[in-house]
Amino acid sequence: MNKANAFPDLMRAFFYEWLVEQRNASIHTVRSYRDTWRLFLRFAAQRAEKKVAVITLADLTADGVAAFLGHAEHDRGGTIGTRNCRLAAIRSFFNFVATKDPASIAQCVEILHIPVKRAPVSEPCYLDPAEVAAILAQPNRSTLEGIRDHALLSFLYNSGARIQEALDLCPRAIRFDSPSCVRLTGKGRKERICPLWPETVLLLKKLLERQPRALDQRLFVNRYGEPLSASGVRFKLAAYVKAAAETTPTLRTKHVTPHSFR
């Protein structure tokens, strides 16, 4: 380890040795932690008037972490939940550092004592069957994109899957024969089996007929064959909800997300 600046080696060991090899963290966790540290290091470098490449462990103080969390929430417009996720990624690293560099324990403890922030619990948005039907009627099913969107939204409504669970879905996870079901892999790589309605199975079959996929390929992809993103689905859903609100006025006052279909 470089005695002049141990931070780069600690960061590499955290991601490659601890997160990936020892903890076997999911790709989503690794990417989330990576994004947090990319933002935090840029913030710390600007605060210290240094380049990111020369940041040291000593530059990452509890005051700096607290300032970054405030920046993430207020300047970047993040939610309290996002703020707490950023803190979790930073805490995880300093928990790791405490086991590798005893001389830095005091610094680590200060950061580990930064509390999570409690967020107000809002009332969940529920959709009536008529509202769901109005939204599902919006995709233009004469196009491949419309067939895909209609199948995806119908699948969410049928299965109660989280949006990322649906976007990770591959044909091999679906049993098309009766009794039809799907194997979903959720947080912590926990699997569960969910029954599928005949109507949903038919929609998935039609999508695969129009856009064949290998057994291990993602089912819901864009025009270039790349997997859809959660943000892209939210964008499309917002457009469908806006159009559906023209005939179903109750949708105008509801904040509809993919989670609302669960």
N, C-alpha and C positions, 0 to 999 in steps of 0.2 A: 504493500500500500504506500502511496506517495505521502511521505511525512510532511512535505510542504503544504499540501492540500489534500486531505483525505476524502473530501466530499465527493468528487467524481467516482472514486472507487466504491464508496458507500452506496451511492445512488445506483450504480450498476449492480452491485451485489443485492440490493433491495429488490430490484425488478427481476433480475435473471435467476438469482440463487434462492431468494426467499419467496417472492410472490409466485413465480412460475414453478420452480423445482420443489420447494419444500411445502408450500401451501396449495399448489396446484390450482391457483386462482383461475377463474374463467376468463376468457378473452375480453368479456365486457368489463370485468373488474379491472383488468390490466389497462384497458383503454381509458377507463374513467380516471384511474390514478395517474396515468400518463398525461391526460389533458389537464388535470389539476396542477401537476408539477410544472407543466409547460407554462401555464398562466402565472403560477406563484413565482417561478424563477425570473420571468420577465419583470414581474412587479418588484421583486427583491433587487434585481439588477438596476432598475430605474431608481429605486429608493436609495441604493448605495452608490449610485452614479458609477456603475461598473458594467462591464460586459458579462453576459451570462456565463461565458466560458471561464471566468476567473472568480466566480462566486465561491465563497468558502462556507463551511458549516457555521462559523462564528457570525456570518451575515444573516443567518436565519434565526432571528430571535423571536421570543413570544410576542413582543410588541409588533414586530413585523408581520407575524402570522395574523394577529388581531386586525392590523391595518388591512391586510390582504382580504380577510373575510368581510370586512366592511366595504371594501372596494368591490368585491364580487357581488355583494348583495345590493348595494346602493348605486354605485357608478355603472356597473354592468347590467343592472336590472334583474339580477337573479332572485330566485325565491329563497325563503328560509331553508327549505328542504335542500336546495342546491348548495347553499352555504354550509349546511351541516355535512353534506357529502364531501365537499372540499376539505373540511376539517378532518373528517375520517381518514382521508387519504394522507393528509399531513401527519396526523397522529400515528398512523400505521408505520410511517417511515421512522419517526422518532422513537417509537417503541423498539424498532429494529436497531437503531443506532445505539440505544441504551445498552443493548446486549453485546455490541461490537466495540464500542468506544467508551469505557467506564469514565474517562476523564470528562465526557460531555453529559453525564447523567443529570447534573443540575440544570443545564440548558434544556434537556429533554423533558424533565419533570415540569418545568415552567410551561412548556408548550402543551404537554399532556393534560395540564390542569385547566386549559381553556375550555369552557363549558359549551355544550351544544345549546342551540337557541330554540326555545319552544315556539312552535308556530300555532296560530289559531286553527282550529279544526272546523272546516267549512262543511256545510251540509252537502252530501253527495248528490250528483245530478242523476235523476232517474228518467228513463224514457218510457213513455207509454207505447203499447203495441202499435197504435196508429202512427205515432211519431217515428218509430223504427221503420215501419212500412213506407212512410213518406221519404225517408232518407234512402232506403234501399231502392226506391223507384227512380232515383236520380241518375245513376250511371247509365251511359248509353251502351246498351248491351249488343249493339250492332258492330261495335269496335272491340278490338282485343283489350284495350285499356279499360273499357267499360265492363267487359266480362270479368277481368281480373279484379277490379274494384268491387263489383257486386259480390263476387265469390269471397273476397277477403272480409268485407263487412258482414256478410252472412255467416262466415265461419266464426268471426268474433262473437256474434250474437248467439250462435249455437253453442260454442264451446266455452265461453267465458274466459278465453285465453288472454293473457297479457299481450300487448302489441308486439313486443319483441319475441315472445313465444310463437306467435303466428308468423312473423317474418322469418324466423329460423326454420319454419316447417319444410320438410322434404317429403317427397312421395312415399318413401319407405316407412314413414311414421304413420301412414294412413292405412287402415283396413277398409277396403272398398266393399268386400263381401259382407253379407249379413251374418251377425250383427256388426254394423259398421261402427268404427271408433277411431280415435286418433291418440297417439302417444305424445304428450307434451312434456318438454323439458323446461322447468322453471328455474327460479333462483336457487343457487346452491346445487345446481344440477339434479334437482329432485324431479322425478318423473311421475306423471299421473295419466290415467287413461280416461278419456272423455267420450261418451257415445255421440254419434253423429246422426242427424236426421237424414232421411232419404233425399230431401230437397237439397241439403248441403252437399251430400255425396255427388249428386247429379251436377251441381254447379262446379265442383272440383274436377269432375271427369271432363266436363266441357272445356274447362280452362286448359287441362292437360292435352286435350285433343287439338286445341288451337295453338298451344305453345308447349310442345313436349319437353319434359325435363327428365334427366337421369334420376335414379332412385335416391342418390345422395346430393342432388342439387336443390337449391332453394326453389320453392314453388312460386312465390310472389316476387316477380322481377320487373324491371323497367324495359323500355323498348330496346335497350342495348344488352339485355340479358343479365344485368347487374341487380343484386338484391335491393329491394326497396328499403328506404330508411324510415325510421319512426317519425322523423320530422316531416318527411314527404307525405306520409299517410295522414298526418294531422292536417297538413295543408289541403290535401284533397278532400278530406272529410269536412273541413270548414266550408269549402265551396259547395259541397253537396247539402250541408245543413242550411246554408244561406238560400239555396234554390228551393229546398223543401219547405222553408219557412213561408214562402209565398202562398202555399196552399195549406200549411199547418201553422197558424200564427203562434201557437204555444211554444214553438221552437225558438222564437225570437228572444225569449227571456232566459234561455238555457245555454249554459256553457258546455257544449257537447265535445267530448274527447273520445278516443278509442276505448278508454276505460269505461265510458258510459254504457257501452254495449254489454258489459259483463253482468 
